[in-house]
């Protein structure tokens, strides 16, 4: 058994493919540097990530794959599943060796595996876009938090940047404990007006804070507003309903509830 150890980055994976062709030995198993080696193996090679090598491999892939197929590679990598690195390695090796495009050859298990995994990640990205709920903080920043199955936040930045083009916002991944912060810096210098917009990756020092775990800001204020809303609805209902047709069970069933407060990611 031949084992390659790398730094668990996509650039490291591309470098591992370069080293495999240079050494003319291909790994049976890819392990991150911190992972322990198995008890029995024939050879172990440590991959040193090299951006020059990684760029050469990526340029080769861009010549042999379409834009959608290249996106599938990125989506598969962001799945962070244990089988993804070796699956991608086998797929990229087959692409390199093939004389023509294999991206539509779904009879090949690796081609099919990359396609199916990328579709799962794409579905999770769409779920985040559809169900992300934002709350406004005291400094007028929109804050949204979810726990996506896959690491899809990097794939959603452009959407939120276009949607909140004139607002500062934060999206936070409670599972991976990181997020992205979009801010706007406006001003003027030397007679020119500028509007600088940037997205930066952020983390919180106290990743176990209550609002990061349950995703709610100012709970007491929200609960108070919700209580006032429900009491106002009850007062309105009793003032307009016909007493002889009063049905408490149906009344409770039909009472409107602001869905964003109770909506969970599982819904």
N, C-alpha and C positions, 0 to 999 in steps of 0.2 A: 504494500500500500504506500502510495506517495502522497505526502501531505504538504500543502502550502499554507503558511501562516501570513496573514496580512493585517492591516490596521483597521479593517472593517469599514472602509470608505469606498465610494464608487471609483475614485481615482486609483485606490489600491487594488480594486478588482481588475481594472483595465491594465494596470502594471503587471498583475499576476498573469494575465493572458499574454502579455509581451514576453515576460520571463519564460513562460512555458514554451513558446516557439523558439526563443533563443537557446534554451537548454535542451529542447527537443524531448522534454518529459512533461507529461500532463498529469495534474493532480487527480487523485481519486476522492480527495476530501479537502475542503477549504475551511480553515479555522481562524477565528480572530486571535490576535496576539495574546489575549488574556485567557483564552480557553486552554485547558490542559490537553496534552497529547494523549492519544489512546495508548493502551498498554503495548500493543504490537503494531509496528509499522516498519516499512523498508527504508524510507527516506523522508527527510523533512527539509523544506526550503523556506527560509524567511524572506518574504517579499518586502523590499524597501520602496515605498511609494515614490515614484518619479513622475513629475508632471509632464516632462518631455515625452516619456514613453506612453503615458496615458493619452496625451493629445494625438500621438501617432496612431494609436489603436482607434481612438474615436473618429479620426479623419477617415480611416479605412471603413469603419462602420457606416459613416455618413455617405460614402460612395456606393455602398451595397444595399442600404436600407432606405425606405421612404421615411418621410417625416413622421407619419403615424406610427411606424414600426419603431423608430427611435424614441418616440414618446412612450411606447410600451415598455422599453427598457427602464426609463425613469420611473414609471408607475410601479413596475415590479420591484425595483430597488426600494422605493418608499413603502412597500408593504411591510418591510422589516420581518418577514417570516423566516424561520430557520432554513427553509429549503431554497429561498430566493437566490443567494449568492451562487450556489453550485448550479442551479437551473440556468441562471444568466450566463455563467461561464461556459456551459455546454452549448447554449444557444449561440453565443458570440463566436465560439470556435467553429460551429457548423456554418455560420455566416461567412467566416473568414475562408474556410476551405471550399465553399461552394463556388461554382463557376457562374451561377446565376442566382437570382433572388429566391430565398426559401421562405419568406415571411408569410406566404399563403399556403404553405405545405402543412396543413393541419393533421395530416397522417403521421407526422413526426411528433412524438410525445413531448419533446422539449419546446417545439414551436407552439403546440397546443397549450402547454403549461404556461408559457409566457403570456399568451393571448388571454387565457382564462384568468390568470392572476391580475393582469392589468385591468381587466374588466371589473373585477371585484374592487380594486382600488379606485377606479373611476366612479363606480357606484357609491363608494363611501365619500368621495369628494362631493358628489352631487347631494348626498344627504346632508353634509355640513353646510353647503350653500343654501339648501332649502330650510333647514331647521335651526340655523344659528339665530339666537335671539340676543339682542343688544339692550343694555341698560345704560342710562346716562349717569356719569359720575358728577361729583360736585364741580369739577373743572371743565365740564361739558365734553368729556371724552366718552365715546361709546365703547362699552366693554362687553365682550362676548366670550363665553367659555363653554367648551364641550370636551368629550372624551372619545375622539374617533378611534375606530378599530385600527386603522392604518395611519401612517404619518402623512396625512394629506394636506396639512396647513400650507406647505410651500406651493401647492397647486391651486390654492384659493386666493392668494394675495392679489393677483391682478383683478379678480372679480370685485373684491371688497375695495380695492383702490379706486376702481371706476365707480362703484356704487356710492362710496362716501368720499368723493373727490374733494369736497370742501369741509370735511370734518376730520378731527383726530379720532383714531379708534385703536383698540387693542383686541386681538383675538388670542386666547390662551388655551393651550392643550393641557388639561388637568392630568392626563395620563402620563405624558412625557415631561410635564413641568417646564414648558417653555412656550413662548408665544411670539407674536409680531406686533410692533407698535408703529402706527402710521401718524406722522405729524406734519404740520404745515408751518413753515417759517416765512412770514411775509415782511417786507421792508423795502427800503430804497437806499441806493448808494450811487454816488457820482451821477445823479440825475436819472438813474434807471430804476424802475420798479421790478422787484423780483418776487417770485412765489415759489419757494423751495419746498418740495415734497419728497419725503424719504420714508422707507420702510426698514426698520431695524429689528433684529431678533433680540428678545428680552427674556429674562428670568426674574423670579422674585426670590429675595433672600429667605423669606418665610414661606416656603412652598406649601406648608400645612395650614395656612391661614384659613379661617372659616369660609370666606367668600371665594377662595380658590377651590375648596372642596365641594361646596354645594352650589356654587355659581350664582349666588344672590347677593346683591348690594343693598344695604340699608333695609334689612328685613323688617325691623319694627315699623318704619315708615310705610313700607309696602303693605304690611298687614293692616295697618291703621287705615290706609286708603281703600283697601279691599273691603274692610268692614263697613266703612262709610258708604261705599258703593252698594253693597248688598242691603244695608238698612234703607238706603234711598229707594232701591227697587221695591222692597217690601212695602214701604209707605205708599209708593205710587200704585202698586198692585191692589192694596186694600182700599184705596180711594176710588178706583175705577171698576173693580170687579162687582159682579152681581152676586149678592150674598147667597142666594138659593143655588147658585152654580159653583160655589166655592169648593174646591177640591185640593186639599193640602198636599196630597201625594203628587198630583199633576203639577201643582204650583212649584214644588221643589224640583221636579224633573225639568220644567221649562225655564227655571230661573237662569238668566244668562251668566256665564262665568267667563272672565277674560282669559282666554286659553293660554296666552303666553306665560302666565304666572305658573300654571300647573302642567304645562307641556313638558314631557321628559323626552330624552333622546330615544327611548324605546318605542315611543308612540309612532 
